[in-house]
Amino acid sequence: MSKDIYVFAEQRDGNIQKVALELIGKGRELADTLNQKVIAVLLGNEIKEKAKDLVKAGADGVIVIEHAMLAEYTTEPYAKAVATVIREKEPEIFLFGATAIGRDLAPRVSARIHTGLTADCTGLAIDEESKNLLMTRPAFGGNIMATIVCEEHRPQMATVRPGVMKALDADMQRQGKIESMSIGFSEADQTVELLEVLKEERQIADITEAKILVSGGRGMGNAENFYELLKPLAEVFDGAISASRSAVDSGWIDHECQVGQTGKTVRPDLYLACGISGAIQHVAGMEGAEYIVAINKNETAPIFDVADLGIVGNVNTILPKLVAAIRQYKEEAGC
């Protein structure tokens, strides 16, 4: 009989990825509803020491699979390892991050074990009556939100976008079972030979990590306004610049900085939406922010429905005054 919530604990260069901790946090909520456990699955080489971090993040147990073939991610060895875990442990639910690795790995695993997969989920919940997993994701170009159920097959599998779920605060006293598992790998499992790993230095700040985001939309007018007005505000807040899809489509900023259903999901402490109307596709990517400030000249803009503070006015007039006021405050406060 299937039981427990399993989470693929993605790691890169021996570092647990943030999305893994977010999924454990959500898995904890789902497991408590079902009165089951959260089990993290950690793959790599000489990686066992990191299992403790997963327990502190909310996992009841961790299955660790170590092998030289798992040192760097390649599809076949990882798919074989995860599929083996599923066949032996029979989980009720298995969650992956919707990262480059997760999007490659999850469909391979689902095909091997003959179950469904809901990709790029933005919401997960347990149905009160059936106890099935309700997996919500954007559909039809982001115009509707579809809730999908996998009734007949187990495990119920989903990939979840980074930043959507909230990681729990680490519990340094938490205890959990760490289990080592062996997989019978052979040369036939390594279908790809890695000759060299080249790491590209990120030129753009990762907006999912920023505590403060200054975000611009079509209302910024043009590329020149976009940077001349937003950059000083981001600097005075020590934050990062992000954007709505319209600003990205206009070529004002890189797609890596897009917030929304077709971009990234963010949870900053402060989100300043400047010249953004508040289309549902954008709101879905930032409504989890702790505090939202919206500046828009249209007083009926949907963005004001989710904002904690709304300012009706022209960004060209308001933003320079806001920057000046913050600078003055910081000088007087000795910040």
C-alpha positions, -999 to 999 in steps of 0.1 A, spaced: 0 0 0 13 34 -10 23 58 18 43 89 27 54 120 8 87 117 -10 108 147 -22 137 147 -46 163 166 -27 182 183 -56 218 191 -50 245 207 -71 282 206 -63 272 191 -29 249 220 -21 212 214 -13 191 235 -36 166 259 -21 137 243 -40 143 210 -21 138 228 12 107 245 -1 92 211 -12 100 195 22 81 224 38 51 218 16 55 180 20 53 185 57 20 202 54 6 175 31 20 147 52 4 161 84 -30 162 66 -26 125 56 -9 115 89 21 103 70 58 110 68 81 131 47 110 113 31 137 131 12 157 113 -15 193 125 -18 215 114 -47 252 122 -52 287 111 -43 300 116 -8 269 135 0 255 118 31 266 146 55 240 169 38 212 146 48 211 162 83 201 196 67 171 179 51 159 166 85 163 200 100 142 214 72 113 191 81 120 156 67 112 126 89 137 105 70 163 107 42 172 80 17 208 86 6 222 70 -26 259 75 -31 279 65 -62 306 80 -84 281 78 -113 259 103 -94 285 129 -88 272 150 -117 237 149 -129 231 126 -159 197 114 -168 200 76 -168 217 69 -135 195 94 -117 163 80 -133 173 44 -124 180 54 -88 148 73 -82 127 46 -100 143 19 -78 134 39 -47 98 42 -58 94 5 -66 109 -5 -33 92 21 -10 59 27 -28 54 63 -19 19 79 -21 33 112 -35 66 121 -51 76 158 -56 104 173 -78 115 209 -83 106 223 -117 143 231 -124 164 221 -154 172 188 -135 137 182 -122 121 188 -156 144 163 -172 143 137 -145 106 136 -134 91 126 -168 117 98 -173 108 84 -139 70 87 -144 73 68 -177 93 40 -161 69 34 -132 38 41 -154 22 69 -135 11 104 -143 30 137 -139 17 172 -135 44 197 -145 51 232 -132 26 232 -103 19 264 -84 -4 248 -58 -7 215 -40 -34 204 -16 -51 172 -3 -88 166 -12 -107 162 20 -129 134 7 -108 113 -16 -74 122 0 -60 125 -35 -34 152 -43 -49 182 -60 -22 196 -83 -28 231 -97 -9 246 -126 -14 273 -153 -31 261 -185 -40 276 -219 -12 301 -219 -17 310 -183 -53 322 -189 -68 296 -165 -56 276 -135 -62 238 -139 -64 214 -110 -53 179 -119 -59 146 -101 -42 113 -106 -68 89 -92 -57 55 -106 -19 54 -103 7 58 -76 28 77 -68 10 109 -76 39 130 -91 44 167 -97 71 192 -104 68 224 -85 82 258 -95 110 271 -73 98 300 -50 62 289 -50 63 270 -17 78 283 16 106 265 34 102 259 71 126 275 96 154 250 103 148 230 135 183 223 149 169 198 174 149 177 149 158 141 146 152 118 116 162 84 102 190 85 75 191 54 54 217 44 29 205 26 -2 226 8 -28 218 7 -65 233 -19 -88 247 4 -115 265 -9 -145 284 7 -174 252 4 -195 236 29 -172 261 56 -181 249 65 -216 266 99 -216 302 106 -210 309 140 -193 341 154 -207 341 187 -189 318 208 -167 318 245 -176 302 269 -151 289 301 -164 292 331 -141 258 346 -135 258 382 -146 222 389 -134 211 386 -98 188 357 -91 155 374 -83 142 344 -64 169 351 -38 163 388 -34 148 402 -2 136 434 -20 125 435 -56 118 467 -77 97 455 -106 87 474 -137 60 469 -163 47 484 -195 38 516 -176 76 524 -174 72 536 -210 105 526 -226 138 510 -219 155 542 -210 129 551 -183 129 515 -171 166 516 -160 169 553 -152 140 551 -128 142 516 -113 180 513 -109 183 541 -83 154 528 -64 168 492 -64 202 506 -52 188 527 -24 169 496 -11 198 473 -18 174 452 -39 172 437 -74 153 447 -105 126 424 -119 99 429 -145 65 419 -159 63 399 -191 54 430 -212 87 446 -202 106 414 -211 88 411 -244 97 447 -252 134 438 -248 140 461 -218 153 434 -196 164 397 -197 139 369 -193 158 357 -162 143 387 -144 106 380 -154 81 375 -126 49 355 -133 35 323 -146 58 322 -176 87 336 -156 98 331 -120 78 329 -87 93 352 -60 87 357 -23 106 388 -13 101 407 19 92 438 -2 79 439 -37 75 473 -55 53 470 -86 60 501 -108 38 506 -138 25 471 -136 -13 466 -143 -15 433 -123 -26 407 -148 -34 373 -132 -3 358 -149 20 383 -131 2 383 -98 5 345 -96 43 349 -95 45 376 -67 15 374 -45 35 355 -19 56 386 -12 55 397 25 46 433 16 35 447 -18 36 483 -28 20 492 -62 25 524 -81 2 529 -111 -16 559 -127 -47 538 -133 -67 537 -100 -87 507 -112 -56 486 -120 -59 450 -107 -25 453 -90 -41 473 -63 -63 443 -53 -32 425 -40 -12 455 -28 -7 463 8 -1 499 -1 -12 515 -34 -1 548 -49 -20 563 -77 2 584 -99 28 586 -126 59 566 -120 80 593 -137 71 617 -110 68 594 -80 99 573 -83 125 601 -82 108 617 -52 107 583 -35 144 577 -40 152 612 -27 130 607 4 146 573 12 181 587 8 173 616 31 158 593 57 189 570 56 212 600 60 193 614 89 191 579 105 228 573 99 222 542 78 
